[in-house]
């Protein structure tokens, strides 16, 4: 039986932009933005797990290999993970190699287990000359059956686009609302 009380913080680490899922193995998994763990080791996408949402175990790096198109930067953040048919999809934002601080990309990586390792698909989903290409979140619409990716921030609009059935690319002629 889970404890009836708890004390904050439940995870006393630098763990920004968290997202949490409940995986098929019964554990909750939390993913967080890149950090310099204990001021030494850089973790690209943090992952922790819990059986009760109170007691958390840090598992390390869900994305141990940076994407080749963003392997010289230290800007990987705002992860969102979803599961479909036994695969886990990690959507995140990244600063591509050679870009200015506002040339940001949406990206996706895939894993067979909720803790990873996630492997980048080899190219960004979408890049732009704006700070709005951050904070992705996928959503499977039960009413329409469509797979949607929402994103946006940086004082701009929230955008949405339909994902293709492979979940690692956009659907052709996808409707984009701004």
ROTI-721680 format. One record per residue: residue number from 1; residue in three letters; z, x, y of N, C-alpha, C, CB in turn. Coordinates in Angstrom, 2 decimals. Glycine has a CB too. Example, Ala and Ser with C-alpha at 12.3 -4.5 7.8 and 13.67 -1.06 7.14 Angstrom:
2
  num  residuo     n_c3     n_c1     n_c2    ca_c3    ca_c1    ca_c2     c_c3     c_c1     c_c2    cb_c3    cb_c1    cb_c2
    1      ala     7.80    13.19    -5.69     7.80    12.30    -4.50     7.80    13.20    -3.30     9.05    11.31    -4.47
    2      ser     7.08    12.85    -2.25     7.14    13.67    -1.06     7.87    12.90     0.03     5.72    14.08    -0.60
end
This chain:
178
  num  residuo     n_c3     n_c1     n_c2    ca_c3    ca_c1    ca_c2     c_c3     c_c1     c_c2    cb_c3    cb_c1    cb_c2
    1      unk     0.00     0.84    -1.17     0.00     0.00     0.00     0.00     0.90     1.25     1.22    -0.96    -0.01
    2      unk    -0.87     0.61     2.23    -0.91     1.45     3.44     0.36     1.30     4.26    -2.13     1.09     4.29
    3      unk     0.69     2.35     5.00     1.89     2.26     5.84     1.72     1.16     6.89     2.19     3.62     6.53
    4      unk     2.82     0.54     7.27     2.75    -0.53     8.26     2.78    -0.01     9.69     3.89    -1.50     8.06
    5      unk     3.14     1.24     9.86     3.13     1.86    11.19     2.46     3.22    11.11     4.56     1.99    11.76
    6      unk     2.06     3.71    12.25     1.46     5.03    12.33     1.75     5.59    13.71    -0.07     4.98    12.05
    7      unk     1.53     6.86    13.87     1.73     7.54    15.15     0.43     8.17    15.59     2.85     8.60    15.04
    8      unk     0.05     7.91    16.82    -1.13     8.57    17.38    -0.77     9.96    17.84    -1.72     7.76    18.54
    9      unk    -1.68    10.92    17.79    -3.04    10.78    17.29    -3.08    10.79    15.77    -3.93    11.89    17.85
   10      unk    -3.99    10.01    15.22    -4.14    10.01    13.76    -4.98    11.19    13.30    -4.76     8.70    13.29
   11      unk    -5.80    11.74    14.20    -6.57    12.95    13.93    -6.45    13.82    15.17    -8.10    12.63    13.59
   12      unk    -5.61    14.81    15.10    -5.28    15.62    16.26    -6.26    16.80    16.40    -3.84    16.14    16.16
   13      unk    -7.51    16.47    16.64    -8.58    17.45    16.80    -9.49    17.02    17.94    -9.39    17.61    15.48
   14      unk   -10.33    17.94    18.42   -11.37    17.61    19.38   -12.49    16.94    18.59   -11.90    18.90    20.15
   15      unk   -12.59    15.61    18.70   -13.49    14.82    17.86   -14.18    13.76    18.72   -12.72    14.16    16.66
   16      unk   -15.00    14.18    19.69   -15.60    13.21    20.61   -16.72    12.37    20.00   -16.14    13.92    21.81
   17      unk   -16.98    11.24    20.64   -18.07    10.32    20.27   -18.01     9.88    18.82   -19.41    10.96    20.55
   18      unk   -16.86     9.47    18.32   -16.78     9.17    16.89   -17.51     7.89    16.49   -15.34     9.06    16.47
   19      unk   -18.01     7.91    15.28   -18.53     6.72    14.61   -17.93     6.72    13.21   -20.11     6.69    14.58
   20      unk   -17.67     5.53    12.68   -17.01     5.42    11.38   -17.79     4.45    10.50   -15.53     4.94    11.55
   21      unk   -17.92     4.82     9.23   -18.50     3.92     8.23   -17.56     3.84     7.04   -19.92     4.41     7.79
   22      unk   -17.73     2.81     6.26   -17.06     2.74     4.96   -18.14     2.96     3.92   -16.30     1.37     4.75
   23      unk   -18.00     4.00     3.14   -19.02     4.39     2.17   -18.78     3.71     0.81   -19.05     5.92     2.01
   24      unk   -19.77     3.81    -0.04   -19.72     3.20    -1.37   -18.59     3.78    -2.23   -21.06     3.40    -2.08
   25      unk   -18.14     4.99    -1.92   -17.05     5.59    -2.70   -15.67     5.06    -2.29   -17.08     7.11    -2.54
   26      unk   -15.63     4.13    -1.33   -14.37     3.52    -0.91   -13.67     4.22     0.24   -13.45     3.48    -2.06
   27      unk   -14.15     5.40     0.62   -13.56     6.13     1.74   -14.22     5.71     3.06   -13.71     7.65     1.54
   28      unk   -13.47     5.87     4.13   -14.00     5.76     5.49   -14.40     7.17     5.91   -12.95     5.12     6.50
   29      unk   -15.55     7.29     6.55   -16.02     8.58     7.05   -16.20     8.48     8.55   -17.36     9.01     6.35
   30      unk   -15.68     9.46     9.26   -15.83     9.54    10.71   -16.68    10.76    11.02   -14.43     9.62    11.44
   31      unk   -17.57    10.60    11.99   -18.47    11.67    12.41   -18.26    11.87    13.91   -19.98    11.34    12.07
   32      unk   -18.26    13.13    14.34   -18.04    13.43    15.75   -19.00    14.49    16.26   -16.62    13.88    15.96
   33      unk   -19.12    14.52    17.57   -19.97    15.46    18.29   -19.60    16.91    17.97   -19.86    15.22    19.81
   34      unk   -20.59    17.77    18.17   -20.41    19.22    17.94   -19.16    19.72    18.66   -21.65    20.00    18.42
   35      unk   -18.46    20.63    18.03   -17.25    21.20    18.62   -17.08    22.65    18.19   -16.01    20.37    18.23
   36      unk   -16.24    23.31    18.90   -15.82    24.66    18.52   -14.43    24.50    17.90   -15.80    25.67    19.76
   37      unk   -14.41    24.36    16.59   -13.18    24.05    15.86   -12.17    25.17    16.02   -13.47    23.81    14.37
   38      unk   -11.02    24.79    16.49    -9.91    25.72    16.73   -10.36    26.94    17.53    -9.29    26.17    15.40
   39      unk   -11.33    26.69    18.42   -11.87    27.68    19.36   -12.53    28.86    18.67   -10.76    28.18    20.26
   40      unk   -12.98    28.67    17.43   -13.62    29.75    16.70   -14.94    29.34    16.08   -12.69    30.26    15.64
   41      unk   -14.91    28.42    15.16   -16.08    28.06    14.36   -16.79    26.86    14.97   -15.66    27.74    12.91
   42      unk   -18.09    26.99    15.21   -18.87    25.87    15.73   -19.24    24.95    14.57   -20.15    26.36    16.49
   43      unk   -18.91    23.68    14.73   -19.27    22.66    13.75   -20.30    21.77    14.43   -18.00    21.83    13.27
   44      unk   -21.49    21.68    13.86   -22.59    20.94    14.48   -22.29    19.45    14.57   -23.87    21.15    13.70
   45      unk   -22.01    18.81    13.46   -21.60    17.41    13.42   -20.37    17.35    12.54   -22.77    16.46    12.88
   46      unk   -19.25    17.00    13.15   -17.99    16.95    12.42   -17.96    15.75    11.47   -16.81    16.88    13.41
   47      unk   -17.25    15.93    10.35   -17.04    14.81     9.43   -15.62    14.89     8.89   -18.08    14.83     8.27
   48      unk   -14.98    13.73     8.83   -13.64    13.59     8.27   -13.64    12.33     7.41   -12.53    13.52     9.40
   49      unk   -12.68    12.22     6.50   -12.62    11.00     5.69   -11.17    10.54     5.54   -13.26    11.24     4.31
   50      unk   -11.05     9.26     5.21    -9.74     8.63     5.07    -9.84     7.49     4.07    -9.21     8.12     6.44
   51      unk    -8.77     7.27     3.36    -8.73     6.12     2.46    -8.12     4.90     3.14    -7.95     6.46     1.18
   52      unk    -7.47     5.11     4.32    -6.75     4.00     4.95    -6.91     3.93     6.48    -5.29     4.12     4.62
   53      unk    -7.77     4.72     7.06    -8.01     4.79     8.52    -6.83     5.36     9.30    -8.33     3.42     9.05
   54      unk    -5.84     5.89     8.59    -4.67     6.49     9.25    -4.55     7.97     8.90    -3.39     5.74     8.85
   55      unk    -4.65     8.28     7.63    -4.54     9.66     7.16    -5.95    10.23     6.99    -3.74     9.73     5.81
   56      unk    -6.27    11.24     7.80    -7.63    11.80     7.83    -7.65    13.23     7.32    -8.21    11.75     9.25
   57      unk    -8.71    13.56     6.61    -8.95    14.90     6.09   -10.26    15.42     6.70    -9.02    14.91     4.52
   58      unk   -10.19    16.54     7.41   -11.40    17.15     7.94   -12.19    17.76     6.80   -11.07    18.22     9.02
   59      unk   -13.48    17.45     6.74   -14.33    17.96     5.66   -15.24    19.09     6.12   -15.17    16.85     5.09
   60      unk   -15.38    19.26     7.43   -16.23    20.34     7.93   -17.46    19.84     8.64   -16.63    21.24     6.80
   61      unk   -18.60    20.43     8.30   -19.85    20.20     9.01   -20.79    19.32     8.19   -20.53    21.53     9.34
   62      unk   -21.11    18.13     8.72   -22.04    17.24     8.04   -23.48    17.72     8.16   -21.91    15.83     8.59
   63      unk   -23.76    18.53     9.20   -25.10    19.06     9.46   -25.00    20.59     9.56   -25.72    18.44    10.78
   64      unk   -24.78    21.26     8.43   -24.52    22.71     8.49   -25.72    23.53     8.97   -24.11    23.19     7.14
   65      unk   -26.92    23.02     8.82   -28.12    23.72     9.28   -28.69    22.95    10.47   -29.19    23.86     8.14
   66      unk   -28.73    23.59    11.63   -29.30    22.93    12.81   -30.79    22.69    12.59   -29.08    23.79    14.08
   67      unk   -31.34    21.68    13.26   -32.79    21.48    13.19   -33.52    22.71    13.73   -33.21    20.22    13.98
   68      unk   -34.65    23.07    13.14   -35.39    24.25    13.61   -35.84    24.09    15.05   -36.61    24.50    12.71
   69      unk   -36.08    22.87    15.49   -36.53    22.61    16.85   -35.37    22.63    17.86   -37.25    21.26    16.92
   70      unk   -34.13    22.76    17.37   -32.95    22.81    18.24   -31.93    23.83    17.72   -32.29    21.42    18.34
   71      unk   -32.42    24.91    17.12   -31.49    25.86    16.49   -30.93    26.92    17.43   -32.17    26.53    15.36
   72      unk   -31.40    26.97    18.67   -30.86    27.95    19.61   -29.92    27.31    20.63   -31.99    28.67    20.34
   73      unk   -29.69    26.02    20.51   -28.83    25.34    21.47   -27.49    24.98    20.83   -29.51    24.07    22.00
   74      unk   -26.54    24.65    21.68   -25.24    24.18    21.22   -25.01    22.77    21.73   -24.09    25.13    21.69
   75      unk   -26.02    21.94    21.66   -25.93    20.58    22.19   -26.38    19.58    21.13   -26.79    20.44    23.46
   76      unk   -25.51    19.26    20.20   -25.74    18.21    19.21   -24.59    17.22    19.35   -25.83    18.81    17.73
   77      unk   -24.91    15.97    19.60   -23.80    15.06    19.84   -24.14    13.60    19.52   -23.36    15.16    21.26
   78      unk   -23.11    12.77    19.68   -23.16    11.32    19.55   -23.75    10.86    18.22   -23.97    10.74    20.68
   79      unk   -23.18    11.28    17.09   -23.73    10.89    15.80   -23.48     9.42    15.48   -23.15    11.75    14.70
   80      unk   -24.40     8.85    14.74   -24.23     7.52    14.16   -24.79     7.59    12.74   -24.94     6.40    15.02
   81      unk   -24.04     7.12    11.77   -24.47     7.18    10.38   -24.57     5.77     9.81   -23.50     8.05     9.52
   82      unk   -25.63     5.55     9.04   -25.77     4.30     8.31   -26.24     4.63     6.89   -26.78     3.33     9.02
   83      unk   -26.01     3.69     5.99   -26.38     3.88     4.59   -27.40     2.82     4.20   -25.13     3.82     3.66
   84      unk   -28.37     3.21     3.40   -29.33     2.26     2.85   -29.83     2.78     1.52   -30.51     2.03     3.83
   85      unk   -29.72     1.96     0.49   -30.20     2.30    -0.86   -29.71     3.66    -1.34   -31.71     2.27    -0.89
   86      unk   -28.45     3.96    -1.09   -27.85     5.19    -1.59   -28.13     6.43    -0.77   -28.32     5.43    -2.95
   87      unk   -28.86     6.31     0.33   -29.09     7.43     1.22   -28.34     7.19     2.53   -30.61     7.64     1.48
   88      unk   -27.92     8.26     3.16   -27.19     8.20     4.43   -28.07     8.80     5.52   -25.82     8.95     4.33
   89      unk   -28.16     8.09     6.63   -29.01     8.48     7.76   -28.13     8.81     8.95   -30.02     7.36     8.12
   90      unk   -28.24    10.03     9.42   -27.48    10.52    10.57   -28.41    10.55    11.78   -26.87    11.94    10.29
   91      unk   -28.16     9.68    12.73   -28.90     9.67    13.99   -28.04    10.39    15.02   -29.26     8.19    14.47
   92      unk   -28.65    11.26    15.81   -27.89    12.04    16.78   -28.79    12.44    17.93   -27.27    13.29    16.12
   93      unk   -28.19    13.01    18.95   -28.92    13.52    20.11   -28.87    15.04    20.08   -28.32    12.97    21.45
   94      unk   -29.91    15.66    20.63   -29.95    17.13    20.65   -30.76    17.63    21.83   -30.53    17.68    19.34
   95      unk   -30.37    18.78    22.30   -31.13    19.50    23.33   -32.09    20.42    22.59   -30.19    20.30    24.32
   96      unk   -33.40    20.23    22.74   -34.35    21.06    21.99   -34.41    22.49    22.55   -35.74    20.44    22.02
   97      unk   -34.85    23.41    21.72   -35.01    24.82    22.14   -35.87    24.90    23.40   -35.65    25.66    21.01
   98      unk   -35.43    25.70    24.35   -36.21    25.96    25.56   -36.20    24.86    26.59   -37.59    26.24    25.19
   99      unk   -35.44    23.81    26.38   -35.45    22.68    27.31   -34.38    22.85    28.39   -35.21    21.37    26.56
  100      unk   -34.57    22.11    29.47   -33.52    22.05    30.48   -32.45    21.11    29.97   -34.08    21.59    31.87
  101      unk   -31.34    21.04    30.67   -30.22    20.24    30.18   -30.52    18.75    30.15   -29.02    20.49    31.03
  102      unk   -31.61    18.31    30.76   -31.92    16.89    30.74   -33.13    16.54    29.89   -32.14    16.41    32.14
  103      unk   -33.71    17.49    29.20   -34.83    17.21    28.29   -34.25    16.98    26.89   -35.88    18.39    28.28
  104      unk   -33.85    15.76    26.63   -33.09    15.48    25.42   -33.92    14.71    24.39   -31.84    14.71    25.75
  105      unk   -33.47    14.83    23.12   -34.19    14.20    22.02   -33.25    13.37    21.16   -34.88    15.26    21.16
  106      unk   -33.82    12.34    20.55   -33.17    11.60    19.49   -33.63    12.22    18.18   -33.51    10.05    19.55
  107      unk   -32.73    12.30    17.20   -33.06    12.96    15.95   -32.44    12.20    14.79   -32.57    14.42    15.96
  108      unk   -32.91    12.53    13.58   -32.36    11.93    12.37   -32.36    12.97    11.25   -33.16    10.67    11.95
  109      unk   -31.30    12.90    10.44   -31.17    13.74     9.25   -30.71    12.84     8.10   -30.16    14.93     9.49
  110      unk   -30.96    13.26     6.88   -30.71    12.42     5.71   -29.86    13.19     4.69   -32.04    11.95     5.06
  111      unk   -28.98    12.45     3.99   -28.16    13.04     2.93   -27.99    12.04     1.79   -26.77    13.47     3.48
  112      unk   -27.64    12.57     0.63   -27.38    11.72    -0.53   -25.91    11.35    -0.66   -27.83    12.41    -1.79
  113      unk   -25.06    11.98     0.16   -23.62    11.70     0.14   -23.13    11.52     1.57   -22.84    12.85    -0.57
  114      unk   -22.11    10.71     1.77   -21.65    10.44     3.14   -21.12    11.67     3.87   -20.60     9.40     3.11
  115      unk   -20.62    12.66     3.16   -20.13    13.87     3.81   -21.24    14.88     4.06   -19.05    14.51     2.96
  116      unk   -22.44    14.59     3.58   -23.55    15.52     3.72   -23.64    16.42     2.52   -23.41    16.34     5.00
  117      unk   -24.39    17.49     2.65   -25.02    17.97     3.87   -26.24    17.13     4.26   -25.42    19.42     3.70
  118      unk   -26.31    16.80     5.54   -27.46    16.12     6.09   -28.53    17.16     6.40   -27.09    15.29     7.35
  119      unk   -29.78    16.79     6.16   -30.91    17.69     6.41   -31.83    17.00     7.42   -31.69    18.04     5.08
  120      unk   -32.09    17.69     8.52   -32.96    17.18     9.57   -34.37    16.96     9.02   -32.99    18.15    10.76
  121      unk   -35.07    15.96     9.55   -36.41    15.64     9.05   -37.48    16.61     9.52   -36.79    14.25     9.49
  122      unk   -37.14    17.58    10.38   -38.09    18.62    10.78   -38.69    18.45    12.15   -39.17    18.68     9.81
  123      unk   -38.45    17.31    12.78   -38.95    17.07    14.13   -38.09    15.99    14.76   -40.46    16.66    14.13
  124      unk   -38.04    15.95    16.09   -37.27    14.89    16.73   -37.98    13.54    16.60   -37.04    15.22    18.22
  125      unk   -37.20    12.49    16.69   -37.77    11.13    16.71   -38.46    10.86    18.05   -36.68    10.08    16.45
  126      unk   -37.80    11.26    19.12   -38.28    10.96    20.46   -37.62    11.91    21.44   -38.00     9.48    20.84
  127      unk   -38.42    12.49    22.34   -37.89    13.36    23.39   -38.33    12.82    24.73   -38.36    14.84    23.20
  128      unk   -37.62    13.23    25.75   -38.01    12.79    27.07   -37.38    13.62    28.17   -37.66    11.36    27.26
  129      unk   -37.90    13.45    29.35   -37.42    14.15    30.54   -36.31    13.35    31.19   -38.56    14.41    31.54
  130      unk   -35.34    12.96    30.41   -34.29    12.13    30.95   -33.04    12.25    30.11   -34.75    10.67    31.03
  131      unk   -31.94    11.93    30.72   -30.65    11.94    30.04   -30.41    10.65    29.26   -29.53    12.17    31.04
  132      unk   -31.40     9.74    29.23   -31.18     8.48    28.53   -31.46     8.58    27.03   -32.03     7.40    29.13
  133      unk   -32.05     9.66    26.56   -32.34     9.80    25.13   -31.13    10.35    24.39   -33.56    10.71    24.92
  134      unk   -30.02     9.63    24.51   -28.79    10.03    23.82   -28.11     8.79    23.24   -27.83    10.77    24.79
  135      unk   -27.06     9.04    22.48   -26.18     8.00    21.94   -26.91     6.98    21.07   -25.50     7.29    23.08
  136      unk   -27.64     7.41    20.04   -28.34     6.46    19.18   -27.39     5.67    18.28   -29.37     7.19    18.33
  137      unk   -27.79     4.46    17.95   -27.05     3.62    17.01   -28.05     2.74    16.26   -25.98     2.76    17.74
  138      unk   -28.05     2.83    14.95   -28.96     2.00    14.16   -28.28     0.68    13.81   -29.41     2.74    12.87
  139      unk   -29.11    -0.34    13.63   -28.61    -1.67    13.30   -29.64    -2.38    12.45   -28.29    -2.48    14.58
  140      unk   -29.22    -2.88    11.30   -30.08    -3.70    10.46   -29.81    -5.15    10.82   -29.82    -3.43     8.92
  141      unk   -30.82    -5.81    11.39   -30.68    -7.18    11.85   -30.79    -8.13    10.65   -31.74    -7.52    12.93
  142      unk   -29.71    -8.78    10.26   -29.78    -9.66     9.09   -30.65   -10.90     9.33   -28.38   -10.10     8.70
  143      unk   -30.84   -11.29    10.58   -31.65   -12.47    10.88   -33.14   -12.21    10.71   -31.38   -12.95    12.29
  144      unk   -33.59   -10.99    11.06   -35.02   -10.69    11.01   -35.40    -9.71     9.91   -35.47   -10.14    12.33
  145      unk   -34.42    -8.99     9.38   -34.70    -7.95     8.39   -35.20    -6.66     9.00   -35.69    -8.45     7.41
  146      unk   -35.25    -6.59    10.33   -35.74    -5.37    10.99   -34.64    -4.33    11.09   -36.28    -5.71    12.39
  147      unk   -35.07    -3.07    11.06   -34.20    -1.91    11.26   -34.41    -1.48    12.71   -34.51    -0.74    10.24
  148      unk   -33.35    -1.49    13.49   -33.48    -1.19    14.91   -32.69     0.05    15.28   -33.02    -2.38    15.76
  149      unk   -33.22     0.81    16.22   -32.48     1.94    16.77   -32.28     1.66    18.26   -33.24     3.30    16.53
  150      unk   -31.02     1.63    18.65   -30.64     1.46    20.05   -30.22     2.82    20.59   -29.48     0.40    20.22
  151      unk   -30.46     3.07    21.88   -29.98     4.29    22.50   -29.98     4.11    24.01   -30.84     5.50    22.10
  152      unk   -29.33     5.06    24.67   -29.35     5.06    26.12   -28.00     5.37    26.70   -29.84     3.75    26.64
  153      unk   -28.04     5.97    27.85   -26.83     6.31    28.58   -27.27     7.03    29.83   -25.86     7.18    27.72
  154      unk   -26.38     7.77    30.42   -26.75     8.56    31.58   -27.18     7.69    32.75   -27.84     9.53    31.23
  155      unk   -26.52     6.56    32.91   -26.78     5.68    34.05   -28.15     5.03    34.00   -26.64     6.44    35.33
  156      unk   -28.74     4.95    32.81   -30.05     4.33    32.66   -29.96     3.13    31.75   -31.06     5.33    32.12
  157      unk   -31.10     2.54    31.43   -31.11     1.34    30.59   -30.83     1.66    29.13   -32.45     0.63    30.72
  158      unk   -30.40     0.65    28.42   -30.31     0.75    26.97   -31.67     0.35    26.41   -29.14    -0.16    26.38
  159      unk   -32.13     1.13    25.44   -33.44     0.88    24.84   -33.27     0.54    23.37   -34.37     2.11    25.01
  160      unk   -34.30    -0.08    22.80   -34.31    -0.41    21.38   -35.74    -0.29    20.88   -33.74    -1.83    21.12
  161      unk   -35.84     0.18    19.65   -37.14     0.27    19.00   -36.96     0.04    17.52   -37.81     1.64    19.27
  162      unk   -37.95    -0.58    16.91   -37.88    -0.85    15.48   -38.17     0.42    14.70   -38.86    -1.97    15.09
  163      unk   -37.35     0.67    13.68   -37.60     1.79    12.78   -38.54     1.35    11.67   -36.27     2.31    12.19
  164      unk   -39.32     2.29    11.16   -40.18     2.04     9.99   -39.29     1.88     8.75   -41.22     3.21     9.79
  165      unk   -39.84     1.37     7.68   -39.05     1.23     6.45   -38.42     2.54     5.97   -39.92     0.66     5.35
  166      unk   -39.03     3.69     6.30   -38.46     4.98     5.87   -37.22     5.37     6.66   -39.49     6.07     6.00
  167      unk   -36.93     4.67     7.77   -35.76     4.88     8.62   -35.74     6.23     9.33   -34.53     4.74     7.81
  168      unk   -36.79     7.03     9.19   -36.84     8.33     9.86   -38.01     8.42    10.84   -36.96     9.45     8.82
  169      unk   -38.65     7.30    11.09   -39.73     7.22    12.07   -39.73     5.82    12.66   -41.13     7.56    11.41
  170      unk   -40.48     5.66    13.74   -40.56     4.34    14.36   -41.69     3.54    13.72   -40.77     4.47    15.87
  171      unk   -41.51     2.22    13.69   -42.54     1.32    13.17   -43.75     1.35    14.12   -41.98    -0.13    13.02
  172      unk   -44.94     1.21    13.56   -46.12     1.14    14.44   -46.04    -0.11    15.32   -47.44     1.12    13.60
  173      unk   -46.59     0.06    16.51   -46.60    -1.04    17.48   -45.23    -1.67    17.65   -47.59    -2.09    17.06
  174      unk   -44.20    -0.84    17.58   -42.84    -1.35    17.70   -42.59    -1.85    19.11   -41.83    -0.27    17.32
  175      unk   -41.90    -2.94    19.20   -41.52    -3.50    20.49   -40.42    -2.64    21.08   -41.07    -4.98    20.35
  176      unk   -40.59    -2.25    22.32   -39.56    -1.48    23.00   -39.11    -2.28    24.22   -40.08    -0.06    23.42
  177      unk   -37.85    -2.64    24.21   -37.27    -3.38    25.34   -36.55    -2.41    26.25   -36.31    -4.49    24.85
  178      unk   -36.68    -2.59    27.53   -35.94    -1.76    28.48   -35.14    -2.62    29.41   -36.88    -0.87    29.28
end
